[in-house]
Amino acid sequence: MNWDDAKYFLAVARDGQMLGAAQRLNVSQAKLSRRIASLEVALDTKLLIRRTNGCELTEEGTALLEVTERIEAEFLDAQSKIKQTESSISGTIRIGAPDGFGVAFLAQRLGQLATRFPNLHIQLVPVPRHFSLSQREADLAVMIGRPDKGRLRAQKLSDYSLSLYASKSYLEQAGIPTQLNDLKDHRLVGYVEDLIFTPELNYNSEFLRGWTSTIEVSSAMGQFETVRAGGGIGVLHDFIAYGHNDLVQICPESRIIRSYWTVWHESMRNAKRVTEVASFLDKIVREDRSIFLRA
């Protein structure tokens, strides 16, 4: 079996379609198709069922995917061991994070990370709706809730709380709700329903059954800005709302708890830049633990 052909197969298996895989690999669909066909001939078996809306793995294709992912992981592990030195952390570290944590908390602390590791090139990217550490879209990620799929390593970063907020200007106009059931008479701000990428974000109904948002914004920071500008009442991260005196906490006895986890792929377990940055994230969160869980 030609390993180059196997890498092409791996790209198609992960992307689920020939076009997307070809674009990711920067090759033509025709070339990609030929390499997959070559691999199927070499193995004398059908690996993919091609449909109009994508590609589906056969039973043999699923088995090959598991094998090629193990081979890839061992190769990346060996590569990390060869490149790293005990005295220097260098190279590029790409950190994936949800916008609430990434923009409101981590971004302003990246200078500390750069000072600590001056040879490290740092990239902070948003965690999109579909996100894969196995495809190296990030070296490590901060995720909401512990992932239960994939060959991943995870350590809990912190619990955090969320509460109801509105701006002073909105409450002066619309009145202050004194109980959760009063929310149905107010303009509500929440996520775009069909873009909620994890059940952990589907929390509005925990405050009000049948919650219906008048304004839907697909990011935590977008909701924060909408609520702060008087758009209505929304569920905001307490650590983002912290220190903004133009916001009023509604029904403060009611709040919910979620968790952040630091996650990286098993293949990166010996990459020193990854383990050092994971330790840095743990340190800066512990230093500001009080803002994540407001009383």
C-alpha positions in Angstrom: 0.0 0.0 0.0 1.3 3.4 -1.0 1.2 5.7 2.1 0.7 8.8 -0.1 -2.5 7.2 -1.4 -3.5 6.5 2.2 -3.1 10.2 3.1 -5.5 11.1 0.3 -8.0 8.5 1.5 -7.6 9.9 5.0 -8.5 13.4 3.8 -11.7 12.2 2.0 -12.8 10.0 4.9 -12.5 13.0 7.3 -14.1 15.6 5.0 -16.9 13.4 3.8 -16.7 14.6 0.2 -14.2 14.6 -2.7 -14.4 18.4 -3.4 -13.7 19.5 0.2 -10.8 17.1 0.5 -9.3 18.2 -2.8 -9.5 21.8 -1.8 -7.9 21.0 1.6 -5.1 19.1 -0.1 -4.8 21.7 -2.9 -5.1 19.1 -5.6 -7.7 18.5 -8.4 -10.6 16.3 -7.8 -9.4 14.2 -10.8 -6.1 13.6 -9.1 -7.7 12.8 -5.8 -10.1 10.3 -7.5 -7.2 8.6 -9.2 -5.2 8.2 -5.9 -8.3 6.7 -4.2 -8.9 4.3 -7.1 -5.2 3.3 -7.0 -5.5 2.5 -3.3 -8.7 0.4 -3.8 -6.9 -1.5 -6.6 -3.9 -2.2 -4.3 -6.1 -3.4 -1.5 -8.5 -5.2 -3.9 -11.5 -3.7 -2.0 -14.1 -0.9 -2.2 -13.3 1.8 0.4 -15.8 4.5 -0.5 -19.4 4.7 -1.8 -19.7 7.9 -3.8 -23.0 9.7 -3.6 -24.3 13.0 -4.9 -24.1 14.6 -1.5 -20.7 13.1 -0.4 -18.8 9.9 0.3 -19.7 7.1 2.7 -17.1 4.7 4.0 -17.6 1.0 3.4 -16.9 -1.4 6.3 -13.4 -1.9 4.9 -13.0 1.8 4.5 -13.9 2.3 8.2 -11.3 -0.3 9.2 -8.7 1.4 7.1 -9.5 4.8 8.6 -8.7 3.5 12.1 -5.4 2.1 10.9 -4.3 5.2 9.0 -5.2 7.4 11.9 -3.0 5.3 14.2 -0.1 5.5 11.7 -0.6 9.3 11.4 -0.6 9.7 15.2 2.6 7.7 15.6 4.3 9.8 12.8 3.3 13.1 14.4 4.4 11.9 17.8 7.8 10.9 16.4 8.0 14.3 14.6 7.3 16.2 17.8 10.0 14.3 19.7 12.6 15.0 17.1 11.8 18.7 16.8 11.5 19.6 20.4 14.3 20.4 22.8 14.3 20.6 26.5 15.6 24.2 26.6 13.4 25.9 24.1 9.7 26.1 23.2 9.4 27.2 19.6 7.3 26.7 16.5 3.7 27.6 16.1 0.9 26.9 18.6 -2.6 27.2 17.4 -5.2 27.6 20.2 -8.9 27.1 19.5 -11.3 28.7 21.9 -15.0 29.7 22.0 -15.3 33.4 21.5 -16.4 34.1 25.1 -13.3 32.7 26.6 -11.0 33.5 23.7 -11.9 37.1 23.2 -13.0 38.2 26.6 -10.4 36.4 28.7 -7.5 34.8 26.8 -6.7 37.3 24.1 -5.6 40.0 26.6 -3.3 37.5 28.3 -1.5 36.2 25.2 1.2 38.8 25.7 2.2 36.9 28.9 2.5 33.7 26.9 4.7 35.4 24.3 6.9 36.9 27.0 7.3 33.5 28.6 8.1 31.7 25.3 9.7 34.3 23.0 10.4 31.8 20.2 6.8 30.6 20.1 4.5 31.8 17.3 0.9 32.1 18.8 -2.3 31.8 16.9 -5.8 32.1 18.5 -8.7 30.9 16.4 -12.4 30.6 17.1 -13.9 27.1 17.7 -16.3 26.8 14.8 -19.5 24.7 14.6 -17.6 21.7 13.1 -14.1 21.5 14.6 -11.6 18.7 14.5 -8.3 18.4 16.5 -7.5 15.3 14.5 -7.4 17.3 11.3 -4.9 19.7 13.0 -7.3 22.7 12.9 -5.7 23.5 16.3 -2.9 22.1 18.4 -5.1 22.4 21.5 -8.5 23.8 22.2 -10.6 25.1 25.0 -14.0 23.4 24.8 -17.3 23.7 26.5 -17.9 20.4 28.3 -15.7 17.3 28.1 -15.6 15.7 24.7 -16.6 12.1 24.6 -15.4 11.1 21.1 -12.0 10.8 19.4 -8.5 10.0 20.6 -8.3 13.1 22.8 -6.7 14.1 26.1 -8.6 16.5 28.3 -8.2 18.2 31.6 -10.7 20.4 33.3 -9.9 24.1 33.1 -12.7 25.7 35.2 -16.4 25.8 35.9 -18.0 29.1 35.0 -21.4 30.6 35.7 -23.9 32.4 33.5 -26.7 34.7 34.6 -29.5 36.9 33.3 -28.5 40.5 32.4 -30.0 43.6 31.0 -28.7 47.2 30.5 -29.8 49.9 32.8 -31.3 51.7 29.8 -33.4 48.8 28.8 -34.7 48.3 32.3 -35.6 51.9 32.7 -37.8 51.6 29.6 -39.2 48.0 30.0 -39.2 47.6 33.8 -37.4 45.1 36.0 -38.6 41.5 36.1 -38.8 40.2 39.6 -39.3 36.5 38.8 -38.2 34.3 36.0 -41.8 33.9 34.6 -41.8 37.7 34.0 -39.2 37.1 31.2 -42.0 36.2 28.8 -43.1 39.8 28.8 -39.6 41.1 27.8 -37.5 41.2 24.7 -35.0 38.3 24.9 -31.6 37.8 23.4 -30.1 34.4 22.6 -28.3 32.2 20.2 -29.4 31.5 16.6 -31.2 28.2 17.3 -30.1 26.2 14.3 -26.4 27.2 14.8 -26.1 25.9 18.4 -23.1 23.5 17.9 -23.3 21.8 21.4 -26.1 21.0 23.8 -24.1 22.9 26.4 -25.1 26.2 24.8 -28.8 25.4 24.7 -29.4 26.8 28.2 -32.0 29.5 27.8 -34.8 27.1 28.6 -33.2 26.4 31.9 -34.3 29.9 32.9 -37.6 30.0 31.1 -39.5 27.1 29.6 -40.4 28.1 26.1 -37.8 30.9 25.9 -38.2 32.6 22.5 -35.5 35.1 21.5 -36.5 38.2 19.7 -32.9 38.8 18.8 -30.6 35.9 17.9 -26.9 36.3 17.8 -24.5 33.4 17.0 -21.7 34.4 19.4 -21.4 35.0 23.1 -19.6 38.3 22.6 -22.3 39.4 20.1 -25.0 38.7 22.6 -23.0 40.6 25.3 -22.8 43.7 23.1 -26.5 43.4 22.1 -27.6 43.2 25.7 -25.2 46.0 26.8 -26.6 48.3 24.1 -30.1 47.9 25.4 -31.3 45.1 23.0 -33.0 43.1 25.7 -32.4 40.5 28.4 -29.9 37.8 27.8 -27.9 35.0 29.4 -24.3 36.2 29.7 -21.1 34.7 31.1 -20.6 36.3 34.5 -16.8 36.7 33.8 -17.6 38.7 30.7 -20.2 40.9 32.4 -17.8 41.4 35.4 -16.9 45.0 35.9 -19.5 46.5 33.5 -21.5 48.7 35.7 -24.0 49.5 32.9 -25.3 45.9 33.2 -27.8 44.7 35.8 -28.0 41.1 36.9 -31.6 39.9 36.8 -33.0 37.3 39.3 -29.4 36.9 40.7 -30.5 33.8 42.7 -30.8 32.0 39.3 -27.7 31.0 37.4 -26.3 28.0 35.6 -22.9 26.3 35.6 -20.9 25.1 32.7 -17.3 23.9 32.4 -14.3 24.7 30.2 -11.9 21.8 29.3 -8.5 22.0 27.7 -8.3 19.4 25.0 -5.6 18.1 22.6 -5.2 15.2 20.3 -3.5 12.0 21.6 -0.8 12.5 18.9 0.3 15.7 20.6 0.8 14.2 24.0 4.6 14.6 23.9 4.7 18.0 22.1 6.3 20.2 24.7 4.8 23.4 23.3 1.3 21.9 23.7 1.8 20.7 27.3 3.4 24.0 28.3 0.6 26.1 26.9 -2.0 23.8 28.5 -0.2 24.5 31.8 -0.2 28.3 31.1 -4.0 28.2 30.5 -4.5 26.4 33.8 -2.3 29.0 35.6 -4.0 32.1 34.3 -7.5 30.7 35.0 -6.5 29.7 38.6 -5.2 33.2 39.1 -8.7 34.7 38.2 -10.9 31.8 39.5 -13.2 34.2 41.3 -14.5 35.9 38.1 -15.5 32.6 36.6 -17.8 31.7 39.5 -19.4 34.8 40.8 -21.3 34.5 44.0 
